Amino acid sequence: MNTPKNLTGIELIDCAKANAKYGVEKAAQQCGYGQDIKLFQQKLQQACDQKGISIDVDNISLLITDQQLIKKKGGVEIAPDTASSL
């Protein structure tokens, strides 16, 4: 899904995180920045700074969480049924 407008703020961070596994070019496109990678990286850096998130926008793959990697590799996520049954 391509977004028609440039995303900003938490929406930009969420979109970039969701598309990080496809690379910076695809993430920029999916977040509404088309081929303007530099503007995408600038806006992502600004959004992360505002939320207190430390990021190296040159290495967008750092946005991929351990949980995403486990799911990609076919690992199993183990968690209690409820918070009281830890």
MOPAC internal coordinates of N, CA, C and O (Angstrom, degrees):
PM7 1SCF
backbone

  N    0.0000 0     0.00 0     0.00 0    0    0    0
  C    1.4456 1     0.00 0     0.00 0    1    0    0
  C    1.5212 1   109.12 1     0.00 0    2    1    0
  O    1.2310 1   119.85 1   -62.30 1    3    2    1
  N    1.2864 1   117.88 1   117.70 1    3    2    1
  C    1.4522 1   121.78 1   174.48 1    5    3    2
  C    1.5088 1   109.02 1   -90.08 1    6    5    3
  O    1.2310 1   120.95 1   -45.73 1    7    6    5
  N    1.3029 1   115.79 1   134.27 1    7    6    5
  C    1.4526 1   120.30 1   178.09 1    9    7    6
  C    1.5246 1   108.56 1   -89.86 1   10    9    7
  O    1.2310 1   119.54 1   -41.95 1   11   10    9
  N    1.3433 1   118.48 1   138.05 1   11   10    9
  C    1.4638 1   120.39 1  -176.47 1   13   11   10
  C    1.5178 1   113.92 1   -74.75 1   14   13   11
  O    1.2310 1   119.54 1   160.98 1   15   14   13
  N    1.3317 1   118.48 1   -19.02 1   15   14   13
  C    1.4574 1   119.86 1  -178.43 1   17   15   14
  C    1.5181 1   110.11 1  -122.69 1   18   17   15
  O    1.2310 1   121.06 1   -20.04 1   19   18   17
  N    1.3043 1   115.58 1   159.96 1   19   18   17
  C    1.4623 1   120.58 1   178.00 1   21   19   18
  C    1.5176 1   109.29 1   -70.16 1   22   21   19
  O    1.2310 1   120.64 1   -57.80 1   23   22   21
  N    1.3128 1   116.37 1   122.20 1   23   22   21
  C    1.4524 1   120.10 1   177.21 1   25   23   22
  C    1.5215 1   109.61 1   -74.69 1   26   25   23
  O    1.2310 1   120.64 1   -25.11 1   27   26   25
  N    1.3259 1   116.38 1   154.89 1   27   26   25
  C    1.4588 1   122.09 1   177.67 1   29   27   26
  C    1.5233 1   108.36 1  -140.12 1   30   29   27
  O    1.2310 1   120.94 1   -10.57 1   31   30   29
  N    1.3173 1   115.81 1   169.43 1   31   30   29
  C    1.4563 1   121.56 1   174.51 1   33   31   30
  C    1.5131 1   113.69 1    61.05 1   34   33   31
  O    1.2310 1   121.55 1    36.00 1   35   34   33
  N    1.3181 1   114.64 1  -144.00 1   35   34   33
  C    1.4590 1   120.78 1  -176.37 1   37   35   34
  C    1.5222 1   111.85 1   -65.02 1   38   37   35
  O    1.2310 1   120.21 1   149.56 1   39   38   37
  N    1.3409 1   117.20 1   -30.44 1   39   38   37
  C    1.4646 1   120.16 1   177.11 1   41   39   38
  C    1.5200 1   111.02 1   -63.19 1   42   41   39
  O    1.2310 1   120.68 1   140.88 1   43   42   41
  N    1.3208 1   116.30 1   -39.12 1   43   42   41
  C    1.4650 1   121.11 1   177.63 1   45   43   42
  C    1.5285 1   110.48 1   -66.13 1   46   45   43
  O    1.2310 1   120.47 1   135.64 1   47   46   45
  N    1.3175 1   116.71 1   -44.36 1   47   46   45
  C    1.4627 1   120.57 1   179.59 1   49   47   46
  C    1.5232 1   110.34 1   -61.69 1   50   49   47
  O    1.2310 1   120.53 1   134.03 1   51   50   49
  N    1.3286 1   116.59 1   -45.97 1   51   50   49
  C    1.4655 1   120.82 1  -179.82 1   53   51   50
  C    1.5279 1   111.61 1   -62.14 1   54   53   51
  O    1.2310 1   120.50 1   136.18 1   55   54   53
  N    1.3232 1   116.65 1   -43.82 1   55   54   53
  C    1.4608 1   121.06 1  -179.78 1   57   55   54
  C    1.5335 1   110.53 1   -65.87 1   58   57   55
  O    1.2310 1   120.53 1   136.12 1   59   58   57
  N    1.3322 1   116.60 1   -43.88 1   59   58   57
  C    1.4679 1   120.81 1   179.50 1   61   59   58
  C    1.5230 1   110.10 1   -62.47 1   62   61   59
  O    1.2310 1   120.63 1   138.94 1   63   62   61
  N    1.3246 1   116.40 1   -41.06 1   63   62   61
  C    1.4668 1   120.78 1   179.12 1   65   63   62
  C    1.5286 1   110.81 1   -64.06 1   66   65   63
  O    1.2310 1   120.69 1   137.14 1   67   66   65
  N    1.3200 1   116.28 1   -42.86 1   67   66   65
  C    1.4601 1   120.68 1  -179.17 1   69   67   66
  C    1.5225 1   112.48 1   -65.77 1   70   69   67
  O    1.2310 1   120.42 1   151.79 1   71   70   69
  N    1.3252 1   116.80 1   -28.21 1   71   70   69
  C    1.4631 1   120.83 1  -176.31 1   73   71   70
  C    1.5247 1   113.87 1  -107.86 1   74   73   71
  O    1.2310 1   119.80 1  -176.15 1   75   74   73
  N    1.3222 1   117.99 1     3.85 1   75   74   73
  C    1.4668 1   121.83 1  -176.82 1   77   75   74
  C    1.5186 1   112.41 1   -58.82 1   78   77   75
  O    1.2310 1   120.48 1   146.15 1   79   78   77
  N    1.3224 1   116.69 1   -33.85 1   79   78   77
  C    1.4678 1   119.70 1  -177.77 1   81   79   78
  C    1.5210 1   112.66 1   -66.69 1   82   81   79
  O    1.2310 1   120.01 1   163.59 1   83   82   81
  N    1.3280 1   117.59 1   -16.41 1   83   82   81
  C    1.4634 1   121.50 1  -179.84 1   85   83   82
  C    1.5249 1   112.62 1   -94.17 1   86   85   83
  O    1.2310 1   120.27 1   174.32 1   87   86   85
  N    1.3319 1   117.09 1    -5.68 1   87   86   85
  C    1.4573 1   121.07 1   179.74 1   89   87   86
  C    1.5192 1   112.55 1   101.45 1   90   89   87
  O    1.2310 1   121.65 1   -14.44 1   91   90   89
  N    1.3192 1   114.45 1   165.56 1   91   90   89
  C    1.4654 1   120.76 1  -173.91 1   93   91   90
  C    1.5301 1   112.19 1   -66.61 1   94   93   91
  O    1.2310 1   120.00 1   144.34 1   95   94   93
  N    1.3226 1   117.61 1   -35.66 1   95   94   93
  C    1.4661 1   120.13 1  -178.50 1   97   95   94
  C    1.5270 1   110.97 1   -63.64 1   98   97   95
  O    1.2310 1   120.79 1   132.78 1   99   98   97
  N    1.3173 1   116.10 1   -47.22 1   99   98   97
  C    1.4677 1   121.03 1  -179.70 1  101   99   98
  C    1.5272 1   110.24 1   -67.67 1  102  101   99
  O    1.2310 1   120.15 1   139.76 1  103  102  101
  N    1.3307 1   117.32 1   -40.24 1  103  102  101
  C    1.4650 1   120.91 1   179.21 1  105  103  102
  C    1.5264 1   110.65 1   -61.82 1  106  105  103
  O    1.2310 1   120.47 1   136.52 1  107  106  105
  N    1.3318 1   116.72 1   -43.48 1  107  106  105
  C    1.4656 1   120.36 1   178.73 1  109  107  106
  C    1.5194 1   110.90 1   -61.52 1  110  109  107
  O    1.2310 1   120.62 1   136.98 1  111  110  109
  N    1.3094 1   116.43 1   -43.02 1  111  110  109
  C    1.4564 1   121.34 1   179.52 1  113  111  110
  C    1.5301 1   110.52 1   -63.47 1  114  113  111
  O    1.2310 1   120.29 1   133.18 1  115  114  113
  N    1.3183 1   117.06 1   -46.82 1  115  114  113
  C    1.4589 1   121.40 1  -177.56 1  117  115  114
  C    1.5266 1   112.17 1   -66.67 1  118  117  115
  O    1.2310 1   120.25 1   153.17 1  119  118  117
  N    1.3247 1   117.13 1   -26.83 1  119  118  117
  C    1.4607 1   121.44 1  -179.21 1  121  119  118
  C    1.5271 1   112.59 1   -89.64 1  122  121  119
  O    1.2310 1   120.44 1  -175.28 1  123  122  121
  N    1.3361 1   116.76 1     4.72 1  123  122  121
  C    1.4581 1   120.86 1   174.65 1  125  123  122
  C    1.5114 1   115.45 1    95.14 1  126  125  123
  O    1.2310 1   119.53 1  -170.08 1  127  126  125
  N    1.3204 1   118.51 1     9.92 1  127  126  125
  C    1.4596 1   121.53 1  -176.86 1  129  127  126
  C    1.5208 1   113.50 1  -101.69 1  130  129  127
  O    1.2310 1   120.34 1  -178.74 1  131  130  129
  N    1.3159 1   116.95 1     1.26 1  131  130  129
  C    1.4587 1   120.82 1   178.10 1  133  131  130
  C    1.5084 1   112.12 1    56.00 1  134  133  131
  O    1.2310 1   120.46 1    53.24 1  135  134  133
  N    1.3192 1   116.73 1  -126.76 1  135  134  133
  C    1.4618 1   122.55 1  -178.96 1  137  135  134
  C    1.5327 1   113.09 1   -93.57 1  138  137  135
  O    1.2310 1   120.22 1  -177.14 1  139  138  137
  N    1.3374 1   117.19 1     2.86 1  139  138  137
  C    1.4643 1   121.29 1  -177.43 1  141  139  138
  C    1.5340 1   109.89 1   -84.20 1  142  141  139
  O    1.2310 1   121.13 1  -103.48 1  143  142  141
  N    1.3162 1   115.44 1    76.52 1  143  142  141
  C    1.4645 1   122.49 1  -175.95 1  145  143  142
  C    1.5311 1   111.03 1   -63.38 1  146  145  143
  O    1.2310 1   120.18 1   138.27 1  147  146  145
  N    1.3226 1   117.25 1   -41.73 1  147  146  145
  C    1.4720 1   121.17 1  -178.07 1  149  147  146
  C    1.5257 1   111.08 1   -61.61 1  150  149  147
  O    1.2310 1   120.05 1   134.57 1  151  150  149
  N    1.3415 1   117.52 1   -45.43 1  151  150  149
  C    1.4627 1   120.72 1   178.75 1  153  151  150
  C    1.5276 1   110.48 1   -64.35 1  154  153  151
  O    1.2310 1   120.50 1   139.21 1  155  154  153
  N    1.3263 1   116.64 1   -40.79 1  155  154  153
  C    1.4597 1   121.57 1   177.08 1  157  155  154
  C    1.5314 1   110.13 1   -58.43 1  158  157  155
  O    1.2310 1   120.32 1   132.53 1  159  158  157
  N    1.3318 1   117.00 1   -47.47 1  159  158  157
  C    1.4598 1   121.08 1  -179.27 1  161  159  158
  C    1.5271 1   111.52 1   -64.94 1  162  161  159
  O    1.2310 1   120.17 1   141.52 1  163  162  161
  N    1.3380 1   117.28 1   -38.48 1  163  162  161
  C    1.4621 1   121.15 1   177.98 1  165  163  162
  C    1.5292 1   110.64 1   -62.64 1  166  165  163
  O    1.2310 1   120.82 1   131.12 1  167  166  165
  N    1.3162 1   116.03 1   -48.88 1  167  166  165
  C    1.4606 1   121.14 1  -177.55 1  169  167  166
  C    1.5302 1   111.02 1   -67.33 1  170  169  167
  O    1.2310 1   120.29 1   143.50 1  171  170  169
  N    1.3248 1   117.05 1   -36.50 1  171  170  169
  C    1.4561 1   120.51 1   177.22 1  173  171  170
  C    1.5252 1   109.91 1   -66.17 1  174  173  171
  O    1.2310 1   120.11 1   137.80 1  175  174  173
  N    1.3206 1   117.39 1   -42.20 1  175  174  173
  C    1.4672 1   121.21 1   177.73 1  177  175  174
  C    1.5293 1   110.28 1   -61.57 1  178  177  175
  O    1.2310 1   120.32 1   135.81 1  179  178  177
  N    1.3308 1   116.99 1   -44.19 1  179  178  177
  C    1.4636 1   120.86 1   179.03 1  181  179  178
  C    1.5227 1   111.12 1   -61.95 1  182  181  179
  O    1.2310 1   120.44 1   135.16 1  183  182  181
  N    1.3245 1   116.76 1   -44.84 1  183  182  181
  C    1.4611 1   121.37 1  -179.70 1  185  183  182
  C    1.5230 1   110.68 1   -62.17 1  186  185  183
  O    1.2310 1   120.36 1   137.00 1  187  186  185
  N    1.3202 1   116.91 1   -43.00 1  187  186  185
  C    1.4648 1   121.18 1   179.55 1  189  187  186
  C    1.5265 1   110.85 1   -66.46 1  190  189  187
  O    1.2310 1   120.35 1   138.76 1  191  190  189
  N    1.3240 1   116.93 1   -41.24 1  191  190  189
  C    1.4689 1   120.76 1   178.50 1  193  191  190
  C    1.5270 1   110.69 1   -61.15 1  194  193  191
  O    1.2310 1   120.36 1   138.30 1  195  194  193
  N    1.3217 1   116.92 1   -41.70 1  195  194  193
  C    1.4727 1   121.41 1   179.97 1  197  195  194
  C    1.5224 1   111.64 1   -64.61 1  198  197  195
  O    1.2310 1   120.15 1   149.06 1  199  198  197
  N    1.3221 1   117.32 1   -30.94 1  199  198  197
  C    1.4633 1   121.44 1  -178.75 1  201  199  198
  C    1.5204 1   112.52 1   -95.42 1  202  201  199
  O    1.2310 1   120.39 1  -179.05 1  203  202  201
  N    1.3417 1   116.86 1     0.95 1  203  202  201
  C    1.4554 1   120.90 1   178.97 1  205  203  202
  C    1.5195 1   113.31 1    74.76 1  206  205  203
  O    1.2310 1   120.59 1  -153.19 1  207  206  205
  N    1.3259 1   116.48 1    26.81 1  207  206  205
  C    1.4569 1   122.09 1  -179.83 1  209  207  206
  C    1.5200 1   108.51 1  -100.47 1  210  209  207
  O    1.2310 1   120.72 1   -53.44 1  211  210  209
  N    1.3236 1   116.24 1   126.56 1  211  210  209
  C    1.4554 1   121.19 1   177.92 1  213  211  210
  C    1.5284 1   108.59 1   -87.99 1  214  213  211
  O    1.2310 1   120.68 1   -54.29 1  215  214  213
  N    1.3258 1   116.31 1   125.71 1  215  214  213
  C    1.4640 1   120.46 1  -176.70 1  217  215  214
  C    1.5216 1   110.47 1  -146.67 1  218  217  215
  O    1.2310 1   121.46 1   -32.33 1  219  218  217
  N    1.3109 1   114.81 1   147.67 1  219  218  217
  C    1.4593 1   122.18 1   171.23 1  221  219  218
  C    1.5256 1   105.76 1  -104.89 1  222  221  219
  O    1.2310 1   119.95 1   -80.61 1  223  222  221
  N    1.3383 1   117.71 1    99.39 1  223  222  221
  C    1.4644 1   120.88 1  -174.64 1  225  223  222
  C    1.5174 1   112.89 1   -65.24 1  226  225  223
  O    1.2310 1   119.96 1   163.78 1  227  226  225
  N    1.3184 1   117.67 1   -16.22 1  227  226  225
  C    1.4606 1   119.81 1   176.10 1  229  227  226
  C    1.5270 1   111.22 1   -74.91 1  230  229  227
  O    1.2310 1   120.71 1   162.10 1  231  230  229
  N    1.3290 1   116.24 1   -17.90 1  231  230  229
  C    1.4566 1   120.72 1   178.96 1  233  231  230
  C    1.5329 1   108.32 1  -124.66 1  234  233  231
  O    1.2310 1   121.03 1  -106.72 1  235  234  233
  N    1.3196 1   115.63 1    73.28 1  235  234  233
  C    1.4656 1   121.95 1  -175.49 1  237  235  234
  C    1.5217 1   112.24 1   -61.98 1  238  237  235
  O    1.2310 1   119.90 1   158.91 1  239  238  237
  N    1.3056 1   117.79 1   -21.09 1  239  238  237
  C    1.4623 1   119.87 1  -179.97 1  241  239  238
  C    1.5232 1   111.91 1   -63.92 1  242  241  239
  O    1.2310 1   120.09 1   163.97 1  243  242  241
  N    1.3390 1   117.44 1   -16.03 1  243  242  241
  C    1.4607 1   120.42 1   176.30 1  245  243  242
  C    1.5254 1   111.89 1   -66.79 1  246  245  243
  O    1.2310 1   120.01 1   164.67 1  247  246  245
  N    1.3245 1   117.59 1   -15.33 1  247  246  245
  C    1.4631 1   121.07 1   176.94 1  249  247  246
  C    1.5214 1   112.11 1   -75.11 1  250  249  247
  O    1.2310 1   120.38 1   163.72 1  251  250  249
  N    1.3144 1   116.88 1   -16.28 1  251  250  249
  C    1.4584 1   120.69 1  -179.66 1  253  251  250
  C    1.5282 1   108.11 1   -71.86 1  254  253  251
  O    1.2310 1   120.74 1   -57.61 1  255  254  253
  N    1.3161 1   116.19 1   122.39 1  255  254  253
  C    1.4622 1   120.76 1  -177.66 1  257  255  254
  C    1.5213 1   111.42 1   -82.48 1  258  257  255
  O    1.2310 1   121.20 1   -16.29 1  259  258  257
  N    1.3207 1   115.31 1   163.71 1  259  258  257
  C    1.4636 1   120.67 1   177.25 1  261  259  258
  C    1.5244 1   110.69 1   -60.03 1  262  261  259
  O    1.2310 1   120.32 1   142.91 1  263  262  261
  N    1.3225 1   116.99 1   -37.09 1  263  262  261
  C    1.4611 1   120.80 1   179.17 1  265  263  262
  C    1.5231 1   110.94 1   -62.75 1  266  265  263
  O    1.2310 1   120.21 1   139.12 1  267  266  265
  N    1.3269 1   117.21 1   -40.88 1  267  266  265
  C    1.4530 1   120.13 1   178.30 1  269  267  266
  C    1.5268 1   110.66 1   -64.53 1  270  269  267
  O    1.2310 1   120.36 1   140.65 1  271  270  269
  N    1.3304 1   116.92 1   -39.35 1  271  270  269
  C    1.4604 1   120.65 1   179.14 1  273  271  270
  C    1.5233 1   111.25 1   -65.70 1  274  273  271
  O    1.2310 1   120.36 1   139.25 1  275  274  273
  N    1.3112 1   116.91 1   -40.75 1  275  274  273
  C    1.4645 1   120.91 1   179.63 1  277  275  274
  C    1.5217 1   110.26 1   -64.07 1  278  277  275
  O    1.2310 1   120.66 1   135.85 1  279  278  277
  N    1.3294 1   116.34 1   -44.15 1  279  278  277
  C    1.4586 1   119.77 1   179.49 1  281  279  278
  C    1.5247 1   110.62 1   -63.57 1  282  281  279
  O    1.2310 1   120.32 1   141.50 1  283  282  281
  N    1.3316 1   117.00 1   -38.50 1  283  282  281
  C    1.4571 1   121.60 1   179.97 1  285  283  282
  C    1.5246 1   110.85 1   -65.30 1  286  285  283
  O    1.2310 1   120.64 1   141.41 1  287  286  285
  N    1.3332 1   116.39 1   -38.59 1  287  286  285
  C    1.4577 1   121.25 1  -178.17 1  289  287  286
  C    1.5256 1   111.58 1   -82.09 1  290  289  287
  O    1.2310 1   119.83 1   173.69 1  291  290  289
  N    1.3084 1   117.93 1    -6.31 1  291  290  289
  C    1.4459 1   120.68 1   178.40 1  293  291  290
  C    1.5145 1   113.77 1    84.29 1  294  293  291
  O    1.2310 1   120.36 1  -157.08 1  295  294  293
  N    1.3254 1   116.91 1    22.92 1  295  294  293
  C    1.4533 1   121.08 1   178.15 1  297  295  294
  C    1.5163 1   111.15 1   -72.60 1  298  297  295
  O    1.2310 1   121.06 1    -5.30 1  299  298  297
  N    1.2993 1   115.57 1   174.70 1  299  298  297
  C    1.4494 1   121.99 1  -179.40 1  301  299  298
  C    1.5156 1   108.81 1  -112.33 1  302  301  299
  O    1.2310 1   120.59 1   -48.62 1  303  302  301
  N    1.3209 1   116.47 1   131.38 1  303  302  301
  C    1.4486 1   121.51 1   177.16 1  305  303  302
  C    1.5219 1   107.99 1   -97.22 1  306  305  303
  O    1.2310 1   120.63 1   -56.17 1  307  306  305
  N    1.3310 1   116.40 1   123.83 1  307  306  305
  C    1.4607 1   121.22 1  -177.37 1  309  307  306
  C    1.5220 1   107.45 1  -111.96 1  310  309  307
  O    1.2310 1   120.85 1   -50.60 1  311  310  309
  N    1.3390 1   115.97 1   129.40 1  311  310  309
  C    1.4498 1   121.57 1  -179.72 1  313  311  310
  C    1.5161 1   109.01 1  -150.51 1  314  313  311
  O    1.2310 1   120.13 1   -25.45 1  315  314  313
  N    1.3428 1   117.36 1   154.55 1  315  314  313
  C    1.4541 1   119.33 1   177.76 1  317  315  314
  C    1.5179 1   111.71 1   -69.07 1  318  317  315
  O    1.2310 1   121.10 1   -21.96 1  319  318  317
  N    1.3497 1   115.50 1   158.04 1  319  318  317
  C    1.4560 1   119.60 1   178.96 1  321  319  318
  C    1.5245 1   111.83 1   -67.49 1  322  321  319
  O    1.2310 1   120.61 1   143.24 1  323  322  321
  N    1.3181 1   116.44 1   -36.76 1  323  322  321
  C    1.4748 1   120.98 1   179.69 1  325  323  322
  C    1.5184 1   108.56 1  -137.76 1  326  325  323
  O    1.2310 1   121.01 1   -14.78 1  327  326  325
  N    1.3175 1   115.68 1   165.22 1  327  326  325
  C    1.4578 1   120.17 1   179.46 1  329  327  326
  C    1.5300 1   111.61 1   -67.34 1  330  329  327
  O    1.2310 1   120.08 1   154.16 1  331  330  329
  N    1.3076 1   117.46 1   -25.84 1  331  330  329
  C    1.4692 1   120.59 1  -178.64 1  333  331  330
  C    1.5219 1   112.85 1   -81.93 1  334  333  331
  O    1.2310 1   119.91 1   167.90 1  335  334  333
  N    1.3205 1   117.77 1   -12.10 1  335  334  333
  C    1.4713 1   119.39 1  -179.08 1  337  335  334
  C    1.5324 1   111.21 1  -107.66 1  338  337  335
  O    1.2310 1   121.40 1  -128.58 1  339  338  337
  N    1.3210 1   114.93 1    51.42 1  339  338  337
  C    1.4553 1   119.75 1   177.65 1  341  339  338
  C    1.4988 1   109.10 1   -76.73 1  342  341  339
  O    1.2310 1   120.10 1   180.00 1  343  342  341

